[in-house]
Each structure stands twice: as C-alpha cells, then as structure tokens.
Amino acid sequence: MDGDLKATDAAPAPSGVGTPDGRRHRGRRWLVEWVVVVVAAVAVALVVRTFVFETYYIPSGSMEPTLEPGDRIVVDKLSFHMHPVERGDIVVFRRPPAWPKQYPDLVKRVIGLPGETIGAHGGNVYIDGHLLREPWLARGVTTGVCGSGTGSFGPVQIPAGDYFVMGDNRADSADSRCYGPVPGRDIVGEVIFRYWPLSHIGVP
C-alpha cells in the first residue's frame, strides 16, 4: 500500500503544461514565427518591386486625358521581356541624360518603332510617309514641334533599338520631339493599371 501511495504522489504533471517556463517558451516561439513572417513578407515585397511591379504617381498633365495629375499607376517590369514593345503602349522610362532632373522617370506613349521614319505636318503624325491613326488622342488634338500642338517636325529616322515617344497632351508634353528617341534599354516597363483615384480605376 505504501508503495502505491508513494508512486501516486510522485507522478509528474505533463511537461510544461501550465508552468511559467512553458508560457515563456510559447511566447518566444510566437515572436520568432512573426519575425520570420514579417522578414519574408518584406523580402517578397522587395523582389516584386525590383523585378515585377512598381507603382508611380503622375505629377503633370502631359498624358491627359489618358492619365491625369494625381493618378497612381502600376507598371509591369516583366512585360517587355515576354513580348516586344508595340505602338500605342504607355511606358515608363528613365529620364534622358540631357533632360532636367526634376523627375528620374517619365511616362509617355510609344508612337514610332525602331527603323521607322516619323514626322508631323498639318497636325498629323506620319510613319514612313503614311498617316498614323491615333484613337488615343482627344478630339481636336494636333501634333507639332516640342511642347506645341502647332507646326511640324521631322522626318526623323528612329535608330535600331530606339522608340519615339509622345505624350497624349501634345500641346504640353516634353517628349521625343524634344530629346529624341528613347533607347529600349531605358524602358522600365509598361503601364498596365490605374488604381487611383477609385473613380478612374482600370486599364488606362
């Protein structure tokens, strides 16, 4: 009988259950798990921002009415690794070296492709001598010299690997009419989505 009682009295409680040491262990494990989750989330966000998508703010009216001041856009950095740049694409590219350093990146629409000859007269754009239809322009918008809707420019031969870009607001856009064609290597990516303001959310 004495042996049985001694055995019962000596029976240990389940390890760690209800003990201060157990609670501290669980607290430390919870903290470590959350630190791992936060670090992983930051790492994924950095990778996505660096190699896949990036957001931008539109500061000026050079792309009106397609993009307006205050709009916020998403740029796909992988897009042109999967398909070529096409006429009509809206792209973000690094600022030409000779251009003022107010903004590190610019946004415009691709109008002329490598090897083409582009010019404007009578307010219209011509590619290799043929009139270019531009459904993205607002009614009545004309194309002329740098930052103007009047006058003519060109013809300009676009070098291999370069792109002639223009803003949709032709009368108030500093673009390839001012600083020449943009090297393809300077294109950051394609504008694929506008997420702000909510009233204009969607594909521009």
PyRosetta script that sets phi, psi and omega in degrees:
from pyrosetta import init, pose_from_sequence

init()
pose = pose_from_sequence("MDGDLKATDAAPAPSGVGTPDGRRHRGRRWLVEWVVVVVAAVAVALVVRTFVFETYYIPSGSMEPTLEPGDRIVVDKLSFHMHPVERGDIVVFRRPPAWPKQYPDLVKRVIGLPGETIGAHGGNVYIDGHLLREPWLARGVTTGVCGSGTGSFGPVQIPAGDYFVMGDNRADSADSRCYGPVPGRDIVGEVIFRYWPLSHIGVP")
pose.set_psi(1, -45.8)
pose.set_omega(1, -179.4)
pose.set_phi(2, -60.4)
pose.set_psi(2, -38.3)
pose.set_omega(2, -179.0)
pose.set_phi(3, -63.6)
pose.set_psi(3, -40.8)
pose.set_omega(3, -179.8)
pose.set_phi(4, -64.1)
pose.set_psi(4, -42.6)
pose.set_omega(4, -179.9)
pose.set_phi(5, -62.7)
pose.set_psi(5, -43.0)
pose.set_omega(5, -179.4)
pose.set_phi(6, -63.0)
pose.set_psi(6, -38.3)
pose.set_omega(6, 179.4)
pose.set_phi(7, -64.7)
pose.set_psi(7, -42.6)
pose.set_omega(7, -179.5)
pose.set_phi(8, -64.7)
pose.set_psi(8, -43.9)
pose.set_omega(8, -179.9)
pose.set_phi(9, -63.2)
pose.set_psi(9, -31.8)
pose.set_omega(9, -174.6)
pose.set_phi(10, -88.3)
pose.set_psi(10, -5.1)
pose.set_omega(10, -176.7)
pose.set_phi(11, -61.6)
pose.set_psi(11, 124.0)
pose.set_omega(11, -176.6)
pose.set_phi(12, -75.9)
pose.set_psi(12, 151.9)
pose.set_omega(12, 172.9)
pose.set_phi(13, -73.2)
pose.set_psi(13, 156.6)
pose.set_omega(13, 176.8)
pose.set_phi(14, -53.1)
pose.set_psi(14, 137.3)
pose.set_omega(14, -173.6)
pose.set_phi(15, -58.4)
pose.set_psi(15, 123.4)
pose.set_omega(15, 172.5)
pose.set_phi(16, 80.4)
pose.set_psi(16, -14.0)
pose.set_omega(16, -174.7)
pose.set_phi(17, -73.2)
pose.set_psi(17, 121.1)
pose.set_omega(17, 175.8)
pose.set_phi(18, 75.5)
pose.set_psi(18, 11.6)
pose.set_omega(18, -179.3)
pose.set_phi(19, -102.9)
pose.set_psi(19, 152.4)
pose.set_omega(19, 177.1)
pose.set_phi(20, -57.8)
pose.set_psi(20, -38.9)
pose.set_omega(20, 179.9)
pose.set_phi(21, -61.9)
pose.set_psi(21, -38.6)
pose.set_omega(21, 179.7)
pose.set_phi(22, -65.8)
pose.set_psi(22, -41.8)
pose.set_omega(22, 179.0)
pose.set_phi(23, -65.0)
pose.set_psi(23, -40.8)
pose.set_omega(23, 178.1)
pose.set_phi(24, -63.3)
pose.set_psi(24, -38.9)
pose.set_omega(24, 179.7)
pose.set_phi(25, -63.5)
pose.set_psi(25, -44.6)
pose.set_omega(25, 179.2)
pose.set_phi(26, -64.7)
pose.set_psi(26, -37.2)
pose.set_omega(26, 178.9)
pose.set_phi(27, -63.8)
pose.set_psi(27, -42.8)
pose.set_omega(27, 178.9)
pose.set_phi(28, -65.2)
pose.set_psi(28, -41.1)
pose.set_omega(28, -179.8)
pose.set_phi(29, -64.2)
pose.set_psi(29, -41.8)
pose.set_omega(29, 178.2)
pose.set_phi(30, -60.6)
pose.set_psi(30, -42.9)
pose.set_omega(30, -179.7)
pose.set_phi(31, -64.6)
pose.set_psi(31, -44.3)
pose.set_omega(31, 179.1)
pose.set_phi(32, -62.0)
pose.set_psi(32, -41.8)
pose.set_omega(32, -179.3)
pose.set_phi(33, -63.1)
pose.set_psi(33, -41.2)
pose.set_omega(33, -179.9)
pose.set_phi(34, -69.9)
pose.set_psi(34, -36.3)
pose.set_omega(34, 176.5)
pose.set_phi(35, -62.0)
pose.set_psi(35, -43.4)
pose.set_omega(35, 178.6)
pose.set_phi(36, -61.7)
pose.set_psi(36, -44.0)
pose.set_omega(36, -179.6)
pose.set_phi(37, -62.7)
pose.set_psi(37, -45.0)
pose.set_omega(37, -179.1)
pose.set_phi(38, -64.8)
pose.set_psi(38, -44.7)
pose.set_omega(38, 179.4)
pose.set_phi(39, -62.1)
pose.set_psi(39, -42.6)
pose.set_omega(39, 179.5)
pose.set_phi(40, -64.0)
pose.set_psi(40, -41.2)
pose.set_omega(40, -179.7)
pose.set_phi(41, -64.5)
pose.set_psi(41, -42.0)
pose.set_omega(41, 178.1)
pose.set_phi(42, -63.4)
pose.set_psi(42, -42.6)
pose.set_omega(42, 179.9)
pose.set_phi(43, -62.4)
pose.set_psi(43, -43.7)
pose.set_omega(43, 179.0)
pose.set_phi(44, -63.5)
pose.set_psi(44, -42.9)
pose.set_omega(44, -180.0)
pose.set_phi(45, -61.9)
pose.set_psi(45, -40.7)
pose.set_omega(45, 179.1)
pose.set_phi(46, -65.6)
pose.set_psi(46, -40.8)
pose.set_omega(46, 178.8)
pose.set_phi(47, -64.4)
pose.set_psi(47, -45.7)
pose.set_omega(47, -179.9)
pose.set_phi(48, -61.8)
pose.set_psi(48, -44.8)
pose.set_omega(48, -179.1)
pose.set_phi(49, -65.4)
pose.set_psi(49, -37.0)
pose.set_omega(49, -176.5)
pose.set_phi(50, -77.3)
pose.set_psi(50, -39.2)
pose.set_omega(50, -170.0)
pose.set_phi(51, -116.1)
pose.set_psi(51, -17.2)
pose.set_omega(51, -171.3)
pose.set_phi(52, -118.5)
pose.set_psi(52, -67.8)
pose.set_omega(52, -176.4)
pose.set_phi(53, -127.0)
pose.set_psi(53, 150.5)
pose.set_omega(53, 172.6)
pose.set_phi(54, -146.4)
pose.set_psi(54, 147.3)
pose.set_omega(54, 179.9)
pose.set_phi(55, -102.5)
pose.set_psi(55, 148.7)
pose.set_omega(55, -179.9)
pose.set_phi(56, -137.1)
pose.set_psi(56, 157.3)
pose.set_omega(56, 177.3)
pose.set_phi(57, -110.4)
pose.set_psi(57, 134.2)
pose.set_omega(57, 179.7)
pose.set_phi(58, -89.4)
pose.set_psi(58, 113.6)
pose.set_omega(58, -175.0)
pose.set_phi(59, -94.0)
pose.set_psi(59, -15.5)
pose.set_omega(59, -172.6)
pose.set_phi(60, -134.3)
pose.set_psi(60, 175.2)
pose.set_omega(60, -177.0)
pose.set_phi(61, -98.7)
pose.set_psi(61, 20.0)
pose.set_omega(61, -174.9)
pose.set_phi(62, -68.2)
pose.set_psi(62, -19.0)
pose.set_omega(62, 179.6)
pose.set_phi(63, -109.7)
pose.set_psi(63, 14.0)
pose.set_omega(63, 177.9)
pose.set_phi(64, -64.8)
pose.set_psi(64, 147.8)
pose.set_omega(64, -0.4)
pose.set_phi(65, -87.8)
pose.set_psi(65, 0.7)
pose.set_omega(65, -177.1)
pose.set_phi(66, -62.3)
pose.set_psi(66, -49.8)
pose.set_omega(66, 176.1)
pose.set_phi(67, -125.4)
pose.set_psi(67, 131.9)
pose.set_omega(67, -176.1)
pose.set_phi(68, -113.9)
pose.set_psi(68, 156.8)
pose.set_omega(68, 177.9)
pose.set_phi(69, -54.2)
pose.set_psi(69, 132.8)
pose.set_omega(69, -178.4)
pose.set_phi(70, 97.8)
pose.set_psi(70, -15.7)
pose.set_omega(70, 176.8)
pose.set_phi(71, -63.9)
pose.set_psi(71, 149.5)
pose.set_omega(71, 174.3)
pose.set_phi(72, -121.6)
pose.set_psi(72, 132.0)
pose.set_omega(72, -171.2)
pose.set_phi(73, -126.0)
pose.set_psi(73, 159.6)
pose.set_omega(73, 174.9)
pose.set_phi(74, -110.2)
pose.set_psi(74, 131.5)
pose.set_omega(74, -179.9)
pose.set_phi(75, -112.8)
pose.set_psi(75, 128.0)
pose.set_omega(75, 177.9)
pose.set_phi(76, -89.7)
pose.set_psi(76, 112.9)
pose.set_omega(76, -177.1)
pose.set_phi(77, -82.6)
pose.set_psi(77, -14.1)
pose.set_omega(77, -178.6)
pose.set_phi(78, -96.3)
pose.set_psi(78, -11.6)
pose.set_omega(78, -172.0)
pose.set_phi(79, -50.9)
pose.set_psi(79, -49.7)
pose.set_omega(79, -173.9)
pose.set_phi(80, -84.2)
pose.set_psi(80, 3.3)
pose.set_omega(80, 168.4)
pose.set_phi(81, -85.5)
pose.set_psi(81, -15.0)
pose.set_omega(81, -176.5)
pose.set_phi(82, -106.0)
pose.set_psi(82, -24.1)
pose.set_omega(82, 177.6)
pose.set_phi(83, -152.3)
pose.set_psi(83, 158.2)
pose.set_omega(83, -177.3)
pose.set_phi(84, -71.7)
pose.set_psi(84, 158.9)
pose.set_omega(84, 173.0)
pose.set_phi(85, -66.2)
pose.set_psi(85, 134.5)
pose.set_omega(85, -178.0)
pose.set_phi(86, -120.4)
pose.set_psi(86, 154.7)
pose.set_omega(86, 176.5)
pose.set_phi(87, -59.3)
pose.set_psi(87, 134.0)
pose.set_omega(87, -179.5)
pose.set_phi(88, 98.7)
pose.set_psi(88, -16.9)
pose.set_omega(88, 177.5)
pose.set_phi(89, -63.9)
pose.set_psi(89, 140.3)
pose.set_omega(89, 172.3)
pose.set_phi(90, -95.3)
pose.set_psi(90, 123.3)
pose.set_omega(90, -173.0)
pose.set_phi(91, -126.5)
pose.set_psi(91, 152.6)
pose.set_omega(91, 169.4)
pose.set_phi(92, -105.1)
pose.set_psi(92, 134.6)
pose.set_omega(92, -178.4)
pose.set_phi(93, -141.3)
pose.set_psi(93, 159.1)
pose.set_omega(93, 179.4)
pose.set_phi(94, -69.9)
pose.set_psi(94, 142.0)
pose.set_omega(94, -178.5)
pose.set_phi(95, -56.9)
pose.set_psi(95, 131.6)
pose.set_omega(95, 175.3)
pose.set_phi(96, -56.3)
pose.set_psi(96, 138.5)
pose.set_omega(96, -175.2)
pose.set_phi(97, -54.0)
pose.set_psi(97, -35.2)
pose.set_omega(97, -176.0)
pose.set_phi(98, -84.5)
pose.set_psi(98, -2.3)
pose.set_omega(98, -175.5)
pose.set_phi(99, -92.5)
pose.set_psi(99, 150.7)
pose.set_omega(99, -179.5)
pose.set_phi(100, -51.3)
pose.set_psi(100, 146.3)
pose.set_omega(100, -172.0)
pose.set_phi(101, -90.1)
pose.set_psi(101, 27.8)
pose.set_omega(101, -178.8)
pose.set_phi(102, -62.6)
pose.set_psi(102, -40.0)
pose.set_omega(102, 179.1)
pose.set_phi(103, -129.3)
pose.set_psi(103, 136.7)
pose.set_omega(103, 179.6)
pose.set_phi(104, -73.9)
pose.set_psi(104, -26.2)
pose.set_omega(104, -179.0)
pose.set_phi(105, -131.0)
pose.set_psi(105, 150.8)
pose.set_omega(105, 180.0)
pose.set_phi(106, -125.6)
pose.set_psi(106, 158.2)
pose.set_omega(106, 177.8)
pose.set_phi(107, -126.4)
pose.set_psi(107, 127.9)
pose.set_omega(107, 179.6)
pose.set_phi(108, -148.9)
pose.set_psi(108, 177.7)
pose.set_omega(108, 177.4)
pose.set_phi(109, -105.7)
pose.set_psi(109, 139.0)
pose.set_omega(109, 177.7)
pose.set_phi(110, -74.7)
pose.set_psi(110, 123.9)
pose.set_omega(110, -179.0)
pose.set_phi(111, -114.5)
pose.set_psi(111, -43.6)
pose.set_omega(111, -179.3)
pose.set_phi(112, -116.0)
pose.set_psi(112, 141.1)
pose.set_omega(112, -176.9)
pose.set_phi(113, -104.2)
pose.set_psi(113, 163.5)
pose.set_omega(113, -178.0)
pose.set_phi(114, -53.4)
pose.set_psi(114, 134.0)
pose.set_omega(114, 176.3)
pose.set_phi(115, 88.0)
pose.set_psi(115, -12.4)
pose.set_omega(115, -179.3)
pose.set_phi(116, -82.1)
pose.set_psi(116, 161.1)
pose.set_omega(116, 172.3)
pose.set_phi(117, -109.5)
pose.set_psi(117, 125.1)
pose.set_omega(117, -175.4)
pose.set_phi(118, -122.3)
pose.set_psi(118, 145.5)
pose.set_omega(118, 177.2)
pose.set_phi(119, -161.6)
pose.set_psi(119, 173.4)
pose.set_omega(119, 178.4)
pose.set_phi(120, -142.6)
pose.set_psi(120, 139.5)
pose.set_omega(120, 170.3)
pose.set_phi(121, -156.9)
pose.set_psi(121, 150.1)
pose.set_omega(121, -175.9)
pose.set_phi(122, 65.2)
pose.set_psi(122, 20.7)
pose.set_omega(122, 179.3)
pose.set_phi(123, 82.3)
pose.set_psi(123, 1.0)
pose.set_omega(123, -178.7)
pose.set_phi(124, -114.5)
pose.set_psi(124, 153.0)
pose.set_omega(124, 177.8)
pose.set_phi(125, -94.6)
pose.set_psi(125, 140.0)
pose.set_omega(125, 177.6)
pose.set_phi(126, -124.3)
pose.set_psi(126, 133.6)
pose.set_omega(126, 176.8)
pose.set_phi(127, -113.0)
pose.set_psi(127, 119.1)
pose.set_omega(127, -177.5)
pose.set_phi(128, 50.7)
pose.set_psi(128, 37.6)
pose.set_omega(128, 176.5)
pose.set_phi(129, 85.3)
pose.set_psi(129, -2.3)
pose.set_omega(129, -177.4)
pose.set_phi(130, -107.9)
pose.set_psi(130, 137.4)
pose.set_omega(130, 179.4)
pose.set_phi(131, -60.1)
pose.set_psi(131, 132.5)
pose.set_omega(131, 178.2)
pose.set_phi(132, -96.9)
pose.set_psi(132, 122.4)
pose.set_omega(132, 173.9)
pose.set_phi(133, -79.1)
pose.set_psi(133, 129.6)
pose.set_omega(133, -176.7)
pose.set_phi(134, -125.4)
pose.set_psi(134, 83.0)
pose.set_omega(134, -177.2)
pose.set_phi(135, -66.9)
pose.set_psi(135, -14.6)
pose.set_omega(135, -179.2)
pose.set_phi(136, -79.7)
pose.set_psi(136, -12.1)
pose.set_omega(136, -179.1)
pose.set_phi(137, -82.9)
pose.set_psi(137, 144.2)
pose.set_omega(137, 174.5)
pose.set_phi(138, -67.4)
pose.set_psi(138, 152.3)
pose.set_omega(138, -179.2)
pose.set_phi(139, -57.8)
pose.set_psi(139, 133.5)
pose.set_omega(139, 176.8)
pose.set_phi(140, 89.8)
pose.set_psi(140, -7.0)
pose.set_omega(140, 179.2)
pose.set_phi(141, -74.0)
pose.set_psi(141, 132.7)
pose.set_omega(141, 178.8)
pose.set_phi(142, -120.6)
pose.set_psi(142, 162.5)
pose.set_omega(142, -176.2)
pose.set_phi(143, -116.9)
pose.set_psi(143, 130.8)
pose.set_omega(143, 177.3)
pose.set_phi(144, -140.3)
pose.set_psi(144, -139.6)
pose.set_omega(144, -178.0)
pose.set_phi(145, -76.1)
pose.set_psi(145, 178.2)
pose.set_omega(145, -176.6)
pose.set_phi(146, -50.8)
pose.set_psi(146, 121.9)
pose.set_omega(146, 176.5)
pose.set_phi(147, 67.2)
pose.set_psi(147, 23.4)
pose.set_omega(147, -178.3)
pose.set_phi(148, -143.6)
pose.set_psi(148, 146.4)
pose.set_omega(148, 176.8)
pose.set_phi(149, -92.0)
pose.set_psi(149, 3.1)
pose.set_omega(149, -178.9)
pose.set_phi(150, -120.9)
pose.set_psi(150, 162.6)
pose.set_omega(150, 180.0)
pose.set_phi(151, 89.7)
pose.set_psi(151, -171.6)
pose.set_omega(151, -177.4)
pose.set_phi(152, -134.3)
pose.set_psi(152, 162.5)
pose.set_omega(152, 172.1)
pose.set_phi(153, -145.0)
pose.set_psi(153, 161.3)
pose.set_omega(153, 175.6)
pose.set_phi(154, 80.8)
pose.set_psi(154, -168.5)
pose.set_omega(154, 7.2)
pose.set_phi(155, -73.1)
pose.set_psi(155, 148.7)
pose.set_omega(155, -179.7)
pose.set_phi(156, -121.4)
pose.set_psi(156, 127.5)
pose.set_omega(156, 174.9)
pose.set_phi(157, -85.2)
pose.set_psi(157, 122.4)
pose.set_omega(157, -178.5)
pose.set_phi(158, -85.5)
pose.set_psi(158, 121.3)
pose.set_omega(158, -178.3)
pose.set_phi(159, -63.1)
pose.set_psi(159, 157.9)
pose.set_omega(159, 175.4)
pose.set_phi(160, -59.0)
pose.set_psi(160, 134.0)
pose.set_omega(160, 178.2)
pose.set_phi(161, 85.2)
pose.set_psi(161, -3.1)
pose.set_omega(161, -179.6)
pose.set_phi(162, -109.5)
pose.set_psi(162, 163.8)
pose.set_omega(162, -178.3)
pose.set_phi(163, -136.3)
pose.set_psi(163, 139.5)
pose.set_omega(163, 178.0)
pose.set_phi(164, -94.5)
pose.set_psi(164, 118.3)
pose.set_omega(164, -175.6)
pose.set_phi(165, -115.3)
pose.set_psi(165, 148.9)
pose.set_omega(165, 177.0)
pose.set_phi(166, -143.8)
pose.set_psi(166, 153.5)
pose.set_omega(166, 172.9)
pose.set_phi(167, -81.8)
pose.set_psi(167, 153.5)
pose.set_omega(167, 178.2)
pose.set_phi(168, -71.6)
pose.set_psi(168, -22.8)
pose.set_omega(168, 175.1)
pose.set_phi(169, -92.8)
pose.set_psi(169, 79.4)
pose.set_omega(169, -168.8)
pose.set_phi(170, -60.2)
pose.set_psi(170, -28.2)
pose.set_omega(170, -177.7)
pose.set_phi(171, -80.4)
pose.set_psi(171, -9.0)
pose.set_omega(171, -177.2)
pose.set_phi(172, -144.4)
pose.set_psi(172, 53.1)
pose.set_omega(172, -179.1)
pose.set_phi(173, -139.8)
pose.set_psi(173, 123.3)
pose.set_omega(173, 170.9)
pose.set_phi(174, -88.1)
pose.set_psi(174, 113.6)
pose.set_omega(174, -173.0)
pose.set_phi(175, -145.3)
pose.set_psi(175, -154.0)
pose.set_omega(175, -175.7)
pose.set_phi(176, -62.7)
pose.set_psi(176, -16.4)
pose.set_omega(176, 173.5)
pose.set_phi(177, -67.5)
pose.set_psi(177, -23.5)
pose.set_omega(177, -179.2)
pose.set_phi(178, -97.2)
pose.set_psi(178, -47.7)
pose.set_omega(178, -172.3)
pose.set_phi(179, -115.4)
pose.set_psi(179, 7.7)
pose.set_omega(179, 175.2)
pose.set_phi(180, 85.4)
pose.set_psi(180, 177.5)
pose.set_omega(180, -179.7)
pose.set_phi(181, -60.3)
pose.set_psi(181, 153.1)
pose.set_omega(181, -177.8)
pose.set_phi(182, -101.8)
pose.set_psi(182, 127.5)
pose.set_omega(182, 176.6)
pose.set_phi(183, -61.6)
pose.set_psi(183, 139.1)
pose.set_omega(183, -179.8)
pose.set_phi(184, -58.4)
pose.set_psi(184, -32.0)
pose.set_omega(184, -178.9)
pose.set_phi(185, -66.3)
pose.set_psi(185, -18.1)
pose.set_omega(185, -179.5)
pose.set_phi(186, -90.3)
pose.set_psi(186, -4.0)
pose.set_omega(186, 178.7)
pose.set_phi(187, -77.5)
pose.set_psi(187, 122.3)
pose.set_omega(187, -178.8)
pose.set_phi(188, -78.3)
pose.set_psi(188, -42.6)
pose.set_omega(188, -179.0)
pose.set_phi(189, 173.3)
pose.set_psi(189, -174.0)
pose.set_omega(189, -176.3)
pose.set_phi(190, -105.3)
pose.set_psi(190, 135.6)
pose.set_omega(190, 174.6)
pose.set_phi(191, -72.9)
pose.set_psi(191, 119.8)
pose.set_omega(191, -175.3)
pose.set_phi(192, -116.6)
pose.set_psi(192, -14.9)
pose.set_omega(192, -173.7)
pose.set_phi(193, -160.7)
pose.set_psi(193, 142.7)
pose.set_omega(193, 171.2)
pose.set_phi(194, -110.7)
pose.set_psi(194, 121.9)
pose.set_omega(194, -177.6)
pose.set_phi(195, -107.6)
pose.set_psi(195, -3.1)
pose.set_omega(195, 176.4)
pose.set_phi(196, -152.8)
pose.set_psi(196, 138.8)
pose.set_omega(196, 3.1)
pose.set_phi(197, -75.5)
pose.set_psi(197, 160.7)
pose.set_omega(197, -176.5)
pose.set_phi(198, -62.1)
pose.set_psi(198, -26.5)
pose.set_omega(198, 180.0)
pose.set_phi(199, -70.7)
pose.set_psi(199, -16.7)
pose.set_omega(199, 180.0)
pose.set_phi(200, -122.3)
pose.set_psi(200, 20.9)
pose.set_omega(200, -177.2)
pose.set_phi(201, -63.2)
pose.set_psi(201, 140.8)
pose.set_omega(201, 179.1)
pose.set_phi(202, 140.6)
pose.set_psi(202, -169.3)
pose.set_omega(202, -179.8)
pose.set_phi(203, -82.0)
pose.set_psi(203, 123.7)
pose.set_omega(203, -177.1)
pose.set_phi(204, -72.3)
pose.dump_pdb("model.pdb")
